[in-house]
């Protein structure tokens, strides 16, 4: 799955690495993120504050997210 670079720019790399997540898609005022710990309410609140968008979550493995972070945050 290819992620649009403008979507990746919505979340800083340090935040993505800290919470092990990556933004995947944006539709209207909804931001879809993949994260390894979907129960981390603090991370979700931070992402909503940073992006100004409502967050929807998909679960992914930490290894897949870390690979995506390396690929998209060059």
Secondary structure in CASP SS format (residue, H / E / C, confidence):
PFRMAT SS
TARGET T0000
AUTHOR 0000-0000-0000
METHOD secondary structure of the structure
MODEL  1
X C 1.00
X C 1.00
X C 1.00
X C 1.00
X H 1.00
X H 1.00
X H 1.00
X H 1.00
X C 1.00
X C 1.00
X C 1.00
X C 1.00
X H 1.00
X H 1.00
X H 1.00
X H 1.00
X H 1.00
X H 1.00
X H 1.00
X C 1.00
X E 1.00
X E 1.00
X E 1.00
X E 1.00
X E 1.00
X E 1.00
X E 1.00
X C 1.00
X C 1.00
X E 1.00
X E 1.00
X E 1.00
X E 1.00
X E 1.00
X E 1.00
X C 1.00
X C 1.00
X C 1.00
X C 1.00
X C 1.00
X H 1.00
X H 1.00
X H 1.00
X H 1.00
X H 1.00
X H 1.00
X H 1.00
X H 1.00
X H 1.00
X H 1.00
X H 1.00
X C 1.00
X C 1.00
X E 1.00
X E 1.00
X E 1.00
X E 1.00
X E 1.00
X E 1.00
X C 1.00
X C 1.00
X H 1.00
X H 1.00
X H 1.00
X H 1.00
X H 1.00
X H 1.00
X H 1.00
X H 1.00
X H 1.00
X H 1.00
X H 1.00
X C 1.00
X C 1.00
END
